Amino acid sequence: MRVTDQIQIGRLESGIRAPLALIAGPCVIESEQHVHFLAREIAKVAAGPFIFKASFDKANRSSVNSYRGPGFAEGLRILKSVRDAGFVVLTDIHEPWQAEAVAESVDVLQIPAFLCRQTDLLTAAARTGRVVNIKKGQFVSPQDIGHAADKVASAGNDRIMLTERGSSFGYNNLVVDMRGLAIMRAFGWPVVFDATHSVQLPGAAGTASGGQPQFIGPLARAAVAAGVDAVFIEVHEAPERALSDGANALRLDLLGALWRRLQRVDAAANAPE
């Protein structure tokens, strides 16, 4: 992730001349074998800075009957095994007490969009010393997400990333204002574009969210051209069978072509004039 003040994320060093980074993986841990398979396959495509993402618990599913994940202890064991295999790993936390334990298994702590203003959660994540990725809430303006970053920095941690994931636009719909990427980047932190959740249709499938994955490519290209530092994409080899967020996930076999195109867009957008 390109930002003047460099930050270290596991084995990835990010700076002003660093290449575009990819954050990718399944929405939720489905099995240990599955996350290792996806980590290996995505790494083949990334051919550069890559952070593997998977959640051990999806605490905000639409239905109480929806699959949430393998649970806290088992989920962290699996994520640590991915990290031990040599990958940089990101996962979400939902409550302050989780921060310290989760930080022992992963490189990046992610603050979910719905929780991006929770001061105790932000400062607990900050105190671990891990990189903190704050997802901008659907209800928060680009200008206001800077306050969340300030909360993390106030706890002595300036290893911060800000992620755009769309803003609520009526019922069951999201829209991305590309101006927001520049506004967020002006705070001085690396900015990530979440191409997956930006095409989500929250709650549109009744007991689950819907999605429009056909727009992942157009929005991601626009965001990269606008100057983001990384792209976040949830990936599954068979989205129709995914246990969470399959409706807005990218098929694994489509990732390579998309990522190569995004890298070309990034190179063109950052070419010397």
C-alpha positions as CSV (number, residue, x, y, z in Angstrom):
1,M,0.0,0.0,0.0
2,R,1.5,3.3,-1.1
3,V,1.6,5.9,1.6
4,T,4.4,8.3,2.5
5,D,4.7,7.0,6.0
6,Q,5.6,3.3,5.5
7,I,3.9,0.6,7.6
8,Q,4.9,-3.0,8.0
9,I,2.3,-5.7,7.5
10,G,3.8,-9.0,8.4
11,R,6.3,-9.7,5.6
12,L,5.0,-7.0,3.4
13,E,6.5,-3.5,3.4
14,S,4.4,-0.8,2.1
15,G,5.6,2.6,0.8
16,I,5.0,5.3,-1.7
17,R,6.4,3.2,-4.6
18,A,5.0,-0.2,-3.5
19,P,2.9,-2.1,-5.9
20,L,-0.9,-2.4,-5.6
21,A,-1.7,-4.9,-2.9
22,L,-4.4,-7.6,-3.0
23,I,-6.5,-8.5,0.1
24,A,-8.5,-11.7,-0.8
25,G,-10.0,-14.8,0.6
26,P,-13.4,-16.3,1.5
27,C,-15.9,-14.5,3.5
28,V,-15.8,-17.0,6.4
29,I,-13.7,-20.0,7.3
30,E,-15.5,-23.0,5.9
31,S,-12.8,-25.6,6.8
32,E,-9.0,-25.6,7.4
33,Q,-8.5,-27.4,4.1
34,H,-10.5,-24.8,2.2
35,V,-8.7,-21.8,3.5
36,H,-5.3,-23.3,2.8
37,F,-6.5,-24.2,-0.8
38,L,-7.7,-20.6,-1.4
39,A,-4.6,-19.0,0.1
40,R,-2.3,-21.0,-2.2
41,E,-4.4,-20.4,-5.3
42,I,-4.8,-16.7,-4.7
43,A,-1.1,-16.3,-4.1
44,K,-0.4,-17.8,-7.5
45,V,-2.5,-15.1,-9.0
46,A,-1.3,-12.2,-6.9
47,A,2.3,-12.3,-7.8
48,G,3.0,-9.4,-5.4
49,P,1.8,-8.1,-2.1
50,F,-1.0,-10.3,-0.9
51,I,-2.9,-10.4,2.4
52,F,-5.2,-13.5,3.0
53,K,-8.6,-12.6,4.5
54,A,-11.1,-14.9,6.2
55,S,-13.4,-14.5,9.2
56,F,-13.6,-16.8,12.1
57,D,-17.1,-15.5,13.0
58,K,-19.7,-13.6,11.0
59,A,-21.5,-11.9,13.9
60,N,-23.8,-9.8,11.7
61,R,-25.5,-12.4,9.5
62,S,-29.0,-11.5,8.4
63,S,-30.6,-14.6,9.9
64,V,-29.9,-16.2,13.2
65,N,-29.9,-19.5,11.4
66,S,-27.1,-18.6,9.0
67,Y,-23.6,-20.1,9.3
68,R,-21.3,-17.9,11.3
69,G,-18.0,-19.8,11.2
70,P,-16.0,-22.5,13.2
71,G,-16.0,-20.5,16.4
72,F,-13.3,-18.5,18.2
73,A,-10.8,-21.0,19.4
74,E,-11.0,-23.2,16.3
75,G,-11.1,-20.3,14.0
76,L,-7.9,-18.8,15.4
77,R,-6.1,-22.1,15.3
78,I,-6.9,-22.3,11.6
79,L,-5.9,-18.7,10.8
80,K,-2.6,-19.3,12.7
81,S,-2.0,-22.3,10.5
82,V,-2.4,-20.2,7.4
83,R,0.0,-17.6,8.9
84,D,2.5,-20.3,9.8
85,A,2.4,-21.4,6.2
86,G,3.9,-18.1,5.2
87,F,0.9,-15.9,4.4
88,V,0.0,-12.5,5.8
89,V,-3.4,-12.9,7.4
90,L,-6.3,-10.5,8.2
91,T,-9.5,-11.2,10.1
92,D,-12.2,-9.2,11.8
93,I,-12.9,-8.7,15.5
94,H,-16.2,-7.8,17.0
95,E,-15.6,-7.2,20.7
96,P,-12.7,-5.5,22.6
97,W,-11.8,-8.7,24.6
98,Q,-11.1,-10.5,21.3
99,A,-8.3,-8.2,20.2
100,E,-5.3,-9.4,22.1
101,A,-6.0,-13.1,21.5
102,V,-6.7,-12.7,17.8
103,A,-3.6,-10.6,17.4
104,E,-1.5,-13.6,18.3
105,S,-2.8,-15.5,15.3
106,V,-3.0,-12.8,12.5
107,D,-1.2,-9.8,11.1
108,V,-4.1,-7.4,10.5
109,L,-7.1,-6.8,12.7
110,Q,-10.1,-5.6,10.8
111,I,-12.9,-3.5,12.3
112,P,-16.2,-4.3,10.6
113,A,-18.2,-1.5,9.0
114,F,-21.1,-1.7,11.4
115,L,-18.6,-1.3,14.3
116,C,-16.3,1.4,12.9
117,R,-17.3,4.0,15.5
118,Q,-16.9,1.7,18.5
119,T,-14.2,3.5,20.5
120,D,-13.4,0.6,22.9
121,L,-13.1,-1.8,20.0
122,L,-10.8,0.5,18.0
123,T,-8.5,1.3,20.9
124,A,-8.3,-2.4,22.0
125,A,-7.2,-3.3,18.4
126,A,-4.7,-0.4,18.4
127,R,-3.1,-1.5,21.7
128,T,-2.1,-4.9,20.2
129,G,0.3,-3.1,17.9
130,R,-1.1,-4.9,14.8
131,V,-2.1,-3.1,11.7
132,V,-5.8,-2.0,12.1
133,N,-8.0,-2.0,9.0
134,I,-11.1,0.1,9.6
135,K,-14.0,-0.5,7.2
136,K,-16.0,2.6,6.6
137,G,-19.5,2.1,7.7
138,Q,-22.3,2.3,5.2
139,F,-23.7,5.1,7.3
140,V,-20.4,7.1,7.7
141,S,-19.2,9.8,5.3
142,P,-15.6,9.7,4.0
143,Q,-14.8,12.8,6.0
144,D,-16.0,11.3,9.3
145,I,-14.1,8.0,9.1
146,G,-11.0,10.0,9.9
147,H,-12.3,10.2,13.5
148,A,-12.1,6.4,13.7
149,A,-8.5,6.5,12.6
150,D,-7.8,9.2,15.1
151,K,-9.1,6.9,17.9
152,V,-6.6,4.2,16.8
153,A,-3.8,6.7,16.6
154,S,-4.7,8.1,20.1
155,A,-3.9,4.7,21.5
156,G,-0.3,4.9,20.1
157,N,-0.8,2.9,16.9
158,D,-0.3,4.6,13.5
159,R,-0.5,1.3,11.5
160,I,-3.9,2.1,10.1
161,M,-5.7,1.3,6.8
162,L,-9.1,2.7,5.8
163,T,-11.5,0.7,3.6
164,E,-14.3,1.9,1.4
165,R,-17.1,-0.6,1.1
166,G,-20.0,1.6,-0.3
167,S,-22.7,3.7,1.3
168,S,-26.3,3.0,2.0
169,F,-28.5,4.2,-0.9
170,G,-32.1,3.6,-0.2
171,Y,-33.2,0.2,1.0
172,N,-31.0,-2.9,0.2
173,N,-28.6,-1.0,-2.0
174,L,-25.1,0.5,-1.8
175,V,-23.4,3.1,-3.9
176,V,-19.7,4.1,-4.2
177,D,-18.7,7.7,-4.3
178,M,-15.3,7.7,-5.9
179,R,-14.6,11.2,-4.4
180,G,-14.5,9.5,-1.1
181,L,-11.3,7.6,-1.9
182,A,-9.4,10.9,-2.4
183,I,-11.0,12.3,0.7
184,M,-10.0,9.3,2.8
185,R,-6.5,9.2,1.4
186,A,-5.9,12.8,2.4
187,F,-5.8,11.7,6.0
188,G,-2.5,10.1,5.2
189,W,-3.4,6.4,5.8
190,P,-3.4,3.7,3.1
191,V,-6.9,3.3,1.5
192,V,-8.4,0.0,0.4
193,F,-11.3,-0.5,-1.9
194,D,-13.6,-3.4,-1.0
195,A,-14.9,-4.4,-4.4
196,T,-16.9,-7.3,-3.0
197,H,-19.1,-5.6,-0.3
198,S,-19.5,-2.5,-2.5
199,V,-21.7,-4.7,-4.8
200,Q,-23.6,-6.3,-2.0
201,L,-27.3,-5.8,-1.7
202,P,-27.8,-5.9,2.1
203,G,-30.7,-8.1,3.1
204,A,-32.1,-8.3,-0.4
205,A,-32.4,-12.0,-0.4
206,G,-34.7,-12.1,2.6
207,T,-32.7,-14.1,5.1
208,A,-29.4,-13.2,3.4
209,S,-27.8,-10.5,1.4
210,G,-27.9,-10.4,-2.4
211,G,-25.2,-9.1,-4.7
212,Q,-24.2,-7.9,-8.2
213,P,-20.8,-9.5,-8.8
214,Q,-20.9,-8.4,-12.4
215,F,-19.9,-4.9,-11.1
216,I,-16.9,-6.0,-9.2
217,G,-14.6,-5.4,-12.2
218,P,-15.9,-1.9,-13.2
219,L,-15.9,-0.6,-9.7
220,A,-12.4,-2.0,-8.9
221,R,-11.0,-0.5,-12.1
222,A,-12.4,2.9,-11.2
223,A,-11.0,2.7,-7.7
224,V,-7.6,1.7,-8.8
225,A,-7.5,4.5,-11.4
226,A,-8.5,6.8,-8.5
227,G,-5.4,5.8,-6.6
228,V,-6.2,3.3,-3.9
229,D,-3.4,1.4,-2.3
230,A,-5.1,-2.1,-2.2
231,V,-8.1,-3.9,-3.4
232,F,-10.2,-6.2,-1.2
233,I,-12.0,-9.1,-3.0
234,E,-13.8,-12.0,-1.4
235,V,-13.1,-15.1,-3.5
236,H,-14.6,-18.5,-3.7
237,E,-14.1,-21.4,-6.2
238,A,-17.9,-21.9,-6.2
239,P,-19.8,-18.9,-4.9
240,E,-23.1,-20.7,-5.3
241,R,-21.9,-23.1,-2.6
242,A,-20.3,-20.5,-0.3
243,L,-21.5,-20.5,3.3
244,S,-21.6,-16.7,3.5
245,D,-21.7,-13.8,1.0
246,G,-21.6,-16.0,-2.0
247,A,-23.9,-13.7,-3.9
248,N,-21.3,-11.0,-4.1
249,A,-18.1,-13.1,-4.2
250,L,-15.8,-13.3,-7.2
251,R,-15.3,-16.8,-8.7
252,L,-11.7,-17.9,-8.2
253,D,-11.2,-18.6,-11.9
254,L,-12.0,-15.0,-12.7
255,L,-9.5,-13.5,-10.3
256,G,-6.4,-13.8,-12.5
257,A,-7.8,-11.9,-15.4
258,L,-9.2,-9.2,-13.2
259,W,-6.1,-8.8,-11.1
260,R,-3.9,-8.5,-14.2
261,R,-6.2,-5.8,-15.6
262,L,-6.1,-3.9,-12.3
263,Q,-2.3,-4.0,-12.2
264,R,-2.3,-2.5,-15.7
265,V,-4.7,0.2,-14.7
266,D,-2.5,0.9,-11.6
267,A,0.6,1.2,-13.7
268,A,-1.1,3.5,-16.2
269,A,-2.6,5.7,-13.4
270,N,0.8,6.0,-11.7
271,A,3.0,6.5,-14.8
272,P,5.2,9.6,-14.8
273,E,3.6,12.4,-16.8
